[in-house]
């Protein structure tokens, strides 16, 4: 018998990247098949869980950075399964009026998020495909929570590398940008080519067995997501190097975080 938080439509025999990520972050909304593949990923790249944690830590720092600069609205794409330190917890912990819309295609992520957010009028989760921004912005729930005439931040952290080149993620991000007013922000964390390629190749082979295979991209391709935005200092850097909380938290090799990250402001 499956736990009560598992939607009936979920195939518990097919691994999910969102649930594997949840496992690596110390969560418990995952199945045996997810844990098996996560352990295989860690065997291929021993610090894969550390990389996931570095992504999550960057997300936390980026949200705090944006709240400090007056951002009160967040659209979190591919938000995944909630773990400790969700966007709404960070943003509303600093500024209670902050509003957050989570978007995910994984029904487990959406179901559990909706349970967590019950009673929070300023934060919602919708089941949607981030590759269809027009549908997201047409959603009545989204328009109730977000005021599109005011600046808002689009968060695309550890999700764009789950979209293939055939689905043109640059076009999707451009559509989100067009919906934003000046002074809005884009936050990106993306797996980069050219680092530990043999380990990464094995990791991609493992990811191909999930519902969302991965696509690493060059630094130049990742930088293209910020067309129309002005990158805030320090620009496009490794996750652990973006506004670290303390110098002692910066590793000797920033590239070991595996992901390039950046925050851009729409001009």
KOLRO-362529 format. One record per residue (C-alpha): x negated, y negated, z; residue in one letter. Coordinates in nm, 4 decimals. Each point is the difference from the previous one (the first is absolute). Layout:
BEGIN
{u X v Y w Z code A}
...
This chain:
BEGIN
{u 0.0000 v 0.0000 w 0.0000 code X}
{u -0.1384 v -0.3390 w -0.1017 code X}
{u -0.0196 v -0.2966 w 0.2414 code X}
{u 0.2974 v -0.2358 w 0.0063 code X}
{u -0.1937 v -0.2773 w -0.1721 code X}
{u -0.0370 v 0.2010 w -0.3226 code X}
{u 0.2505 v -0.1045 w -0.2718 code X}
{u 0.1772 v 0.2936 w -0.1650 code X}
{u -0.1351 v -0.0896 w -0.3448 code X}
{u -0.3677 v 0.0289 w 0.1005 code X}
{u -0.2016 v 0.2896 w -0.1398 code X}
{u -0.2059 v 0.1044 w 0.3021 code X}
{u -0.2088 v 0.2326 w -0.2175 code X}
{u -0.1360 v -0.2804 w -0.2201 code X}
{u -0.2737 v -0.2175 w 0.1570 code X}
{u 0.0504 v -0.3755 w 0.0070 code X}
{u -0.2711 v -0.2644 w -0.0019 code X}
{u 0.1995 v -0.2089 w 0.2497 code X}
{u 0.0174 v 0.2892 w 0.2447 code X}
{u -0.3687 v 0.0873 w -0.0496 code X}
{u -0.0847 v -0.3647 w 0.0736 code X}
{u 0.2221 v 0.0189 w 0.3088 code X}
{u -0.1937 v 0.3049 w 0.1212 code X}
{u -0.3349 v -0.1733 w -0.0527 code X}
{u 0.1215 v -0.2972 w 0.2020 code X}
{u 0.0971 v 0.2258 w 0.2886 code X}
{u 0.3725 v 0.0127 w -0.0762 code X}
{u 0.2273 v 0.3026 w 0.0343 code X}
{u 0.2505 v -0.0470 w -0.2838 code X}
{u -0.1634 v 0.2564 w -0.2255 code X}
{u 0.0371 v 0.3670 w -0.0844 code X}
{u -0.2361 v 0.2976 w -0.0007 code X}
{u -0.0554 v -0.0380 w -0.3744 code X}
{u -0.1034 v -0.3644 w 0.0518 code X}
{u -0.2385 v 0.0857 w 0.2826 code X}
{u -0.1569 v 0.2773 w -0.2060 code X}
{u -0.0701 v -0.2370 w -0.2883 code X}
{u -0.1201 v -0.2726 w 0.2371 code X}
{u -0.2532 v 0.2401 w 0.1490 code X}
{u -0.1131 v 0.0919 w -0.3524 code X}
{u -0.0423 v -0.3714 w -0.0766 code X}
{u -0.2071 v -0.0483 w 0.3149 code X}
{u -0.2141 v 0.2992 w -0.0946 code X}
{u -0.0622 v -0.1609 w -0.3413 code X}
{u -0.0641 v -0.3444 w 0.1497 code X}
{u -0.0706 v 0.0321 w 0.3742 code X}
{u 0.0787 v -0.3615 w 0.0798 code X}
{u 0.3288 v -0.0104 w -0.1952 code X}
{u 0.1929 v -0.0560 w 0.3233 code X}
{u -0.2397 v -0.2803 w 0.0957 code X}
{u 0.0672 v -0.1632 w -0.3369 code X}
{u 0.3756 v 0.0196 w 0.0622 code X}
{u -0.0513 v -0.1596 w 0.3398 code X}
{u -0.2165 v -0.2741 w -0.1533 code X}
{u 0.2849 v -0.0782 w -0.2431 code X}
{u 0.2469 v -0.0188 w 0.2858 code X}
{u -0.2295 v -0.2267 w 0.2022 code X}
{u -0.0365 v -0.2309 w -0.3011 code X}
{u 0.3795 v -0.0185 w -0.0299 code X}
{u 0.0225 v -0.1059 w 0.3642 code X}
{u -0.2618 v -0.2722 w -0.0440 code X}
{u 0.1583 v -0.1257 w -0.3231 code X}
{u 0.3450 v -0.0308 w 0.1598 code X}
{u -0.1416 v -0.1908 w 0.2972 code X}
{u -0.1916 v -0.2247 w -0.2419 code X}
{u 0.3154 v -0.0789 w -0.1959 code X}
{u 0.2174 v -0.0640 w 0.3043 code X}
{u -0.2661 v -0.2410 w 0.1267 code X}
{u 0.0361 v -0.1852 w -0.3323 code X}
{u 0.3735 v -0.0335 w 0.0277 code X}
{u 0.1245 v 0.3009 w -0.1951 code X}
{u 0.3272 v 0.1275 w 0.1460 code X}
{u 0.1165 v 0.2415 w -0.2706 code X}
{u -0.1555 v 0.3305 w -0.1073 code X}
{u 0.0837 v 0.2507 w -0.2738 code X}
{u -0.1923 v 0.3199 w 0.0754 code X}
{u -0.0187 v 0.2229 w -0.3097 code X}
{u -0.0617 v 0.3703 w 0.0452 code X}
{u 0.0195 v -0.0602 w 0.3725 code X}
{u -0.0210 v 0.3693 w 0.0836 code X}
{u 0.0979 v 0.1752 w 0.3202 code X}
{u -0.0033 v -0.2371 w 0.2975 code X}
{u -0.2881 v 0.0424 w 0.2398 code X}
{u -0.1124 v -0.2141 w 0.2891 code X}
{u -0.0513 v -0.3603 w -0.1064 code X}
{u 0.2572 v -0.0463 w -0.2745 code X}
{u 0.0163 v -0.3313 w -0.1852 code X}
{u 0.3098 v -0.1164 w 0.1868 code X}
{u -0.1576 v 0.0848 w 0.3360 code X}
{u -0.3069 v -0.2100 w -0.0786 code X}
{u 0.1796 v -0.2912 w -0.1648 code X}
{u 0.2921 v -0.0207 w 0.2412 code X}
{u -0.2356 v 0.0462 w 0.2936 code X}
{u -0.1623 v -0.3305 w -0.0988 code X}
{u 0.3022 v -0.1754 w -0.1493 code X}
{u 0.3348 v 0.1620 w 0.0917 code X}
{u 0.1779 v -0.1657 w -0.2955 code X}
{u -0.2120 v 0.1935 w -0.2519 code X}
{u 0.1951 v 0.2090 w -0.2508 code X}
{u -0.1159 v 0.3220 w -0.1612 code X}
{u 0.1306 v 0.2194 w -0.2816 code X}
{u -0.1570 v 0.3438 w -0.0309 code X}
{u 0.0236 v 0.1823 w -0.3340 code X}
{u -0.0818 v 0.3655 w -0.0544 code X}
{u 0.0906 v 0.2796 w -0.2380 code X}
{u -0.0551 v 0.2764 w 0.2582 code X}
{u 0.3306 v 0.0902 w 0.1713 code X}
{u -0.1754 v 0.1080 w 0.3223 code X}
{u -0.1731 v -0.3366 w 0.0249 code X}
{u 0.3266 v -0.1835 w -0.0614 code X}
{u 0.2070 v 0.2127 w 0.2378 code X}
{u -0.2399 v -0.0367 w 0.2892 code X}
{u -0.0527 v -0.3707 w -0.0648 code X}
{u 0.3741 v -0.0586 w 0.0096 code X}
{u 0.0192 v 0.1749 w 0.3362 code X}
{u -0.2788 v -0.2174 w 0.1409 code X}
{u 0.1528 v -0.3217 w -0.1343 code X}
{u 0.3558 v 0.0632 w 0.1195 code X}
{u 0.1151 v -0.3197 w 0.1708 code X}
{u -0.2803 v -0.2157 w -0.1443 code X}
{u 0.1837 v -0.2503 w -0.2212 code X}
{u -0.3234 v -0.1454 w -0.1371 code X}
{u -0.1524 v 0.3238 w -0.1285 code X}
{u 0.1416 v 0.2608 w -0.2384 code X}
{u -0.1133 v 0.2953 w -0.2091 code X}
{u 0.1344 v 0.0828 w -0.3445 code X}
{u -0.0444 v 0.3141 w -0.2073 code X}
{u -0.1342 v -0.1333 w -0.3299 code X}
{u -0.2769 v 0.0313 w -0.2564 code X}
{u -0.2485 v -0.2865 w 0.0173 code X}
{u -0.0448 v 0.0335 w -0.3774 code X}
{u 0.3487 v -0.1530 w -0.0357 code X}
{u -0.0341 v -0.3447 w 0.1593 code X}
{u 0.3121 v -0.1343 w -0.1703 code X}
{u 0.2133 v 0.2589 w 0.1807 code X}
{u -0.1659 v -0.0782 w 0.3309 code X}
{u 0.0656 v -0.3721 w -0.0315 code X}
{u 0.3596 v 0.0655 w -0.1045 code X}
{u 0.0651 v 0.2058 w 0.3117 code X}
{u 0.2513 v -0.1741 w 0.2281 code X}
{u -0.1814 v 0.1141 w 0.3133 code X}
{u -0.3285 v -0.1434 w -0.1261 code X}
{u 0.1593 v -0.3331 w -0.0876 code X}
{u 0.1605 v -0.0141 w 0.3446 code X}
{u -0.3365 v 0.0346 w 0.1737 code X}
{u -0.2308 v -0.1849 w -0.2398 code X}
{u 0.0471 v -0.3559 w -0.1214 code X}
{u -0.1615 v 0.0111 w -0.3436 code X}
{u -0.0034 v -0.3794 w -0.0150 code X}
{u -0.2560 v 0.0008 w 0.2807 code X}
{u -0.3540 v 0.1463 w -0.0016 code X}
{u -0.0298 v 0.3690 w 0.0760 code X}
{u -0.2839 v 0.2509 w 0.0009 code X}
{u -0.0025 v 0.3109 w -0.2176 code X}
{u -0.1957 v 0.2790 w 0.1666 code X}
{u -0.1375 v 0.2734 w -0.2271 code X}
{u -0.2338 v 0.1827 w 0.2363 code X}
{u -0.1165 v 0.3488 w -0.1010 code X}
{u 0.2839 v 0.0370 w -0.2503 code X}
{u -0.1117 v -0.1323 w -0.3403 code X}
{u -0.2454 v 0.2871 w -0.0451 code X}
{u 0.3056 v 0.2286 w 0.0212 code X}
{u 0.1301 v -0.1535 w -0.3253 code X}
{u -0.1449 v 0.1277 w -0.3257 code X}
{u -0.1290 v -0.2212 w -0.2785 code X}
{u 0.2900 v 0.1248 w -0.2127 code X}
{u 0.2405 v -0.1680 w 0.2440 code X}
{u -0.1960 v -0.3270 w -0.0243 code X}
{u -0.0294 v -0.1177 w 0.3628 code X}
{u -0.1456 v -0.3332 w -0.1167 code X}
{u 0.3281 v -0.0751 w -0.1757 code X}
{u 0.1939 v 0.0834 w 0.3169 code X}
{u -0.2125 v -0.2288 w 0.2150 code X}
{u 0.0359 v -0.2768 w -0.2593 code X}
{u 0.3797 v 0.0315 w 0.0357 code X}
{u -0.0259 v -0.0407 w 0.3768 code X}
{u -0.2206 v -0.3040 w -0.0522 code X}
{u 0.2553 v -0.1562 w -0.2326 code X}
{u 0.2632 v 0.0374 w 0.2720 code X}
{u -0.2173 v -0.1821 w 0.2534 code X}
{u -0.0113 v -0.3752 w 0.0540 code X}
{u -0.3299 v -0.1852 w 0.0349 code X}
{u -0.1644 v 0.0591 w 0.3347 code X}
{u 0.0978 v 0.3683 w 0.0062 code X}
{u -0.2592 v 0.2753 w 0.0436 code X}
{u -0.1047 v 0.3381 w -0.1367 code X}
{u -0.1865 v 0.2558 w 0.2145 code X}
{u -0.1673 v 0.2961 w -0.1716 code X}
{u -0.2068 v 0.2981 w 0.1130 code X}
{u -0.1012 v 0.2387 w -0.2784 code X}
{u -0.2310 v 0.2982 w -0.0405 code X}
{u -0.3016 v -0.0978 w -0.2108 code X}
{u -0.2087 v 0.1837 w -0.2555 code X}
{u -0.3755 v 0.0247 w 0.0220 code X}
{u -0.0301 v 0.1122 w 0.3619 code X}
{u -0.0759 v 0.3606 w 0.0982 code X}
{u 0.1364 v 0.1174 w -0.3310 code X}
{u -0.0390 v 0.3739 w 0.0599 code X}
{u 0.1927 v -0.0120 w 0.3268 code X}
{u 0.2580 v -0.2286 w -0.1561 code X}
{u 0.0446 v 0.2339 w -0.2964 code X}
{u 0.0828 v 0.2869 w 0.2359 code X}
{u 0.2405 v -0.2253 w 0.1899 code X}
{u 0.1819 v -0.0952 w -0.3216 code X}
{u 0.0327 v 0.3685 w -0.0920 code X}
{u 0.1634 v 0.0669 w 0.3362 code X}
{u 0.2300 v -0.3030 w -0.0338 code X}
{u 0.1139 v 0.1308 w -0.3395 code X}
{u 0.1788 v 0.2775 w 0.1881 code X}
{u 0.2273 v -0.2507 w 0.1772 code X}
{u 0.3031 v -0.1920 w -0.1224 code X}
{u -0.2212 v -0.3072 w -0.0522 code X}
{u -0.3416 v 0.0625 w -0.1613 code X}
{u -0.2645 v -0.2698 w 0.0435 code X}
{u -0.1749 v -0.2260 w -0.2509 code X}
{u -0.3181 v -0.1792 w 0.1035 code X}
{u -0.0824 v -0.3212 w -0.1848 code X}
{u -0.3041 v -0.2168 w -0.0643 code X}
{u -0.0574 v -0.3149 w 0.2043 code X}
{u 0.0848 v -0.1995 w -0.3142 code X}
{u 0.3352 v 0.1765 w -0.0376 code X}
{u 0.0779 v -0.0515 w 0.3686 code X}
{u -0.0870 v -0.3700 w -0.0280 code X}
{u 0.2541 v -0.0306 w -0.2855 code X}
{u 0.2825 v 0.0513 w 0.2497 code X}
{u -0.0849 v -0.3469 w 0.1274 code X}
{u 0.0523 v -0.1757 w -0.3337 code X}
{u 0.2007 v -0.3118 w 0.0840 code X}
{u -0.1198 v 0.0014 w 0.3601 code X}
{u -0.2954 v -0.1658 w 0.1686 code X}
{u -0.1952 v 0.2522 w 0.2055 code X}
{u -0.0549 v -0.1229 w 0.3527 code X}
{u -0.3530 v 0.0440 w 0.1408 code X}
{u -0.1808 v 0.2358 w 0.0083 code X}
{u 0.1666 v 0.1071 w -0.3264 code X}
{u 0.0178 v 0.3611 w -0.1178 code X}
{u -0.2058 v 0.2038 w 0.2479 code X}
{u -0.0109 v 0.3405 w 0.1662 code X}
{u 0.2773 v 0.0485 w 0.2563 code X}
{u -0.2227 v -0.0092 w 0.3064 code X}
{u -0.1602 v -0.3290 w -0.1137 code X}
{u 0.3195 v -0.2051 w -0.0275 code X}
{u 0.0238 v -0.2237 w 0.3098 code X}
{u -0.1238 v 0.2660 w 0.2451 code X}
{u 0.1192 v -0.0471 w 0.3560 code X}
{u -0.3575 v 0.0252 w 0.1260 code X}
{u -0.3464 v 0.0386 w -0.1596 code X}
{u -0.0407 v 0.3293 w 0.1838 code X}
{u 0.2896 v 0.1423 w -0.2053 code X}
{u -0.1782 v -0.0506 w -0.3330 code X}
{u -0.1660 v 0.3244 w -0.1215 code X}
{u -0.3450 v 0.0058 w -0.1544 code X}
{u 0.1542 v 0.0930 w -0.3343 code X}
{u 0.3229 v -0.1858 w -0.0686 code X}
{u 0.0625 v 0.2112 w -0.3092 code X}
{u 0.0545 v 0.3023 w 0.2236 code X}
{u 0.3478 v -0.1371 w 0.0656 code X}
{u 0.0711 v 0.1052 w -0.3603 code X}
{u 0.2445 v -0.2811 w -0.0700 code X}
{u -0.0391 v -0.3496 w -0.1347 code X}
{u 0.2349 v -0.2527 w 0.1576 code X}
{u 0.0999 v -0.3584 w -0.0440 code X}
{u 0.2571 v -0.2646 w 0.0837 code X}
{u 0.1083 v -0.2489 w -0.2665 code X}
{u 0.2087 v -0.3163 w 0.0208 code X}
{u 0.2300 v -0.0880 w -0.2880 code X}
{u -0.0881 v -0.3401 w -0.1469 code X}
